[in-house]
Amino acid sequence: MQAALPPLTNRRMLALAVPATLASITTPLIGFVGATVIGRLGDAALLGAVALGGVVFDAIFWSFGCLRMATAGLTAQAIGACDSREIARTLARSLTAAALIGLTLVLAQVPIARLVALVSGASPDVLAGLATYFHIRIFAAPFTLANYAILGSVLGRGRTDLGLFIQVAINLTNIALTLVLVIGAGFGIAGAAVSALVSDAAGTALGLAIVHRLGTRPFAVGWADVLDAAALARTLKINADVLIRTLALVAAIVLFSAVGARFGDVTLAANAVLWNLFLIGGFFLDGFTVASEAACGQAVGARDRQAFAVAARLSLLWSLGFGIGVSLLFLVIGHAFIDTVTTNPAVRAAAYTYLPLAAAAPFFAALPFAMDGIFIGATWTRAMRDLMLAAVTAYLLALAGFQGLGWGNTGLWTAFLLFLAARGIGQGLLYSRLSRRTFPETA
């Protein structure tokens, strides 16, 4: 028997997306707060160490963001099917995976730290500070990944307000502890690392209390259910698909930075300034990705093709609308933003030159962001993985072609925009076929 879903309206879509957007904006705060407070100590090496440490942990933890996305999609489908036991089983499996991956990272911290030091090329003073920061904060890995699982469970229910509450609580705890331990107690970079560790642990405790209040008892799920062969295989497959997709995306971003570095320090700095514009646009669009995950996943669970179509349509319309609006806004305020971020005349001039291309990025990203949410909610993760790999291939070919034509940094930005477009168009072309496969009884 199908579950009856409440109608999805524009107001409901915004109610899902806005808290998720705000939560996304708070995500970089842990690294930012640590860098700001350490920067007040006046030691450039320590500031470099905590900034580099933030980048390292963002890269490590973001690679396992599949835990959040897979949990959100599976939870949303269980919500749509009115299967409270499967909600608990999904979270139990995700928490188990988070614990195993987190403990593995802790045990492998020495070789990971050596690799980071080798790749970074930082000075001995920076590496010394980084070692202190890394070997403390790495113990947060099980908690950080558990928070991904818990956040996915909460967001899959459509409770983006609770997701925002958890994120804000983690960041406020981190800010308070950083001020106390770094400035008050004088623990320096170790204090910043401990603050991040404790705030993530506190977030895990808060998140578990919230899901318990919502009626989910992941620790009451028996090992037989956690290790159920069919369910575990599906969970692992979804997580593996999303992991590969995420790693391919990270590789594309790293390649963008690496190629940009070949054009000189001024162009590299200008790209760094403009990249922040794209990240800001991404924060706004990510809210509609999360809203799509919940709404589309619940429709799949309820076997409601009409609700799924409505959710997909509203997700696309709102994401494209915001993408266009943000791109136009960046064209208007772009010069002022550049002048605020950098005072270097040469960097400013270079950034002005490439501003139109960077400002167009949110528009080009709107379709793939919305489609990601639809695909995750429907757990079409294999297709999402394959399309990402195809888009990266197209990106490489376009980049090689444009560089062969001597387009330089213009070619780099154009290739990146084509990469975004290829992802969205590919997902759009597969949407109808996958939808008919998911709802065969109404095709």
PyMOL commands that set and color helices and strands:
alter all, ss='L'
color gray80, all
select helices_A, chain A and resi 10-26+29-39+44-62+66-80+84-107+109-120+124-156+160-184+188-213+218-220+223-226+229-261+265-301+305-341+345-377+381-404+408-438+440-442
alter helices_A, ss='H'
color red, helices_A
deselect
rebuild
show_as cartoon
